[in-house]
């Protein structure tokens, strides 16, 4: 079963309430998405740590219900 973009956004927002999230369905199949997530919580974190935070928010759905997510994370500039 595919995961829809609204569900992905909801889960990320639960973990990172300040996040600005842009999600695109790359293949139109609900399995291949690209997401840009901007959050102050990423400040001082490595890119790997930032991605781990987002994947953690998705509760283990990566590789299962959510087949692929091309992820870009950004810490906002003050």
N, C-alpha and C positions, 0 to 999 in steps of 0.2 A: 504494500500500500504506500502511495506517495504521501509526502508531507507538504502542506501548502505554505506559501510565503508568510501568511498571517500568523500561522502557528510558530514558525521559526522566529519571527519578530517578537511575538508574545513571550516566548521562552527567554530570549536574550534580554528583553526589557525587565523581566522578573529578576534576573541576576545583575543587570547593569541599568538601573532605573533612569540614569541620565543619558543613556545612549541614543545617538542619532543613527538610524539604521536605514540603509537602502538595499533592497533585495531585488535581484533580477533572475527570472527563470530562464536559464540559458538554452534549454532544449524544448521548452513547452511541455515537458513530461512530468513536472513536479518532483523530479529526482536530481536535477543538475542546476544548482543555483550559484550565483555570485553575490556576495554580500560585502558591503562596506559598513563598518561599525566604528563610530567615533564616540569615545568616552574618556572622561577625565580619570577614570579608574586605571587607564593604561599608562598614565604618567609614571616614568621611572622604571617601567617594565620592559623587558626585551620583547622583540616581536614574537618569539616562541611563547613567552609567558602570556602575552596578549591573546594569542590564538588559543592557548590552553584555557584561558578564562571563557572565551566564547564557546569552545567545544564543551567545556564543563557545563555551561548554561543549557546546552542541548541534551544533557542527560543521557549520554551514550547512544543517541540516535544516529550519529555519524557512522556511515558504513552499513547501516541497516535500513531503517525507514528513510533516512536521508542519505542518498547514495554519494553525492559529491557536492562540496561547498568550496568555491574559490573565494578565499577570505582575504580582505584587506582591513587592517585595523589602524586607527589613527588616534593619537592623543591630541586634543585641541590645543592650540596656541593661545596664550593669554594676551 
